[in-house]
Amino acid sequence: MKTIAVIGGGITGVTTAYALARKGFSVTLFDRQRYAAMETSFANGGQLSASNAEVWTHPSTLVKGIKWMLKRDAPLLVNPRPSWHKLSWFAEFIASIPRYRQNTVDTARLAIRARDHLFAWAEQEGIDFDLKKRGILHIYRDRKGFDHAGRVSELLAQGGLGRRAVTPEEIRAIEPTLAGRYFGGYYTESDSTGDIHKFTQGLAQACERLGVTMALGQDVVSLAADGKTATVTTEAQGIAHDRHFDSLVVCAGVASRRFAGQLGDRVNVYPVKGYSITVNLLDAASQQAAPTVSLLDDETKLVTSRLGADRFRVAGTAEFNGFNKDIRADRIKPLVDWVNACFPGVSTRQVVPWAGLRPMMPDMMPRVGRGRRANVFYNTGHGHLGWTLSAVTADMVSTIIDQSLTAPRAAGMIAPDGFAA
């Protein structure tokens, strides 16, 4: 039986380990945390959102980034201090703008495929993760945003996603608890929400039932591979320990760039910080005043999810500030203020803040496939859509690995649906 090491215990690592175990591989999953899903997969926005498949490589993103650079509570914030990593990432981001339309279509197509895998796995393994299939409502406060959404809808439709424009009156009918005035919206009934942490924890338990070795609480310091043997080096109390495998898969989030460099590959992931708040709905009035339909507010770039009866998640913002994970009060306050303005009946006296680092590629497309060496593979760089895309990219990389045992190896890394990376 072929042995495979999976590096990373977040949503992409756990789904990858699960998909590989289902194909009969002997899998060991490594993560430095004691439990799965304790970093970027801990408290994200919760949306399983094909409707949010639009990639960010649009010229307007650059304009907004420059305009917001000195505004501390802006949805997009870039620390002006230069670094080679940041400069190279933005140079590649700009170079990817011509592929904005095709990448948006491809991402929508992937997100739709991901649903079937994720829902089937959850049902088969009996995972309760506060799944709510009530759709996602995008709201727009002016014509400019609404018109842009119309153009995005045409691209999403090319990827197979249907969503419909709604009037202000229809917005109120879809989500009666929402306060404020809006120009219009777009509603995607096929989208859904759920708790990424609960799902990943549940699937990690399913991995163990399938025989996956969960090497948690082990800090991976280096990786090596020669095409035949892959070596994972962990360190504990200053003592290094090597373990050998037939192959390895890097699903290490923002650490993927460093590990790829050790393996002779270039995966230019940048850590883009996002914030969330979990509003604990402590009384019946707050529970009734909180929305049940997931929202995306285009102006503030905030998303929401109702997680069970007594939790309301609000998340968003993008901060380019290296590996800094500090939770800043001036970045949390706009999220709380938004809840107070849009859902005034919800008490915000008990709010839990959180920050995580999204592993984002310059072209906004995940890297899924082979590395330079025959026994190295990647499933990483999903950015803000890791939760949405994880199940399908796990299935893709496990299929590639399975086929590599019987088919000649094609050179280079591949991106989703076979597009060259």
Buried (B, 14 or more C-beta within 10 A) or exposed (E): EBBBBBBBBBBBBBBBBBBBBBBEBBBBBBBBBEBBBBBBBBBBBBBBBBBBBBBBBBEEBBEBBEEBBEEEBBBBBBEEEEEEBBEBBBEBBBEBBEBBBBBBBBBBBBBBBBBEBBBEBBEEBEBEBBBBEBBBBBBBBEEEBBEBBEEBBEBBEBBEBEBEBBEBEBBBEBBEBBEBEBBBBBBBBBBBBBBBBBBBBBBBBBBEEBEBBBBBBBEBBBBBBEEEBBBBBBBEEEEEEEBEBBBBBBBBBBBBBBBBEBBEBEBBBBBBBBBBBBBBBEEEEBBEBBBBBBBBBBEBBBBBBBBBEBBBBBBBBBBBBBEEBEEBEEBBBBBBEBBEEBBEEBBBEEBEBBBBBBBBBBBBBBBBBBBBBBBBBBBBBBBBBBBBBBBBBBBBBBEBBBEBEEEEEEEEBBBBEEEEB
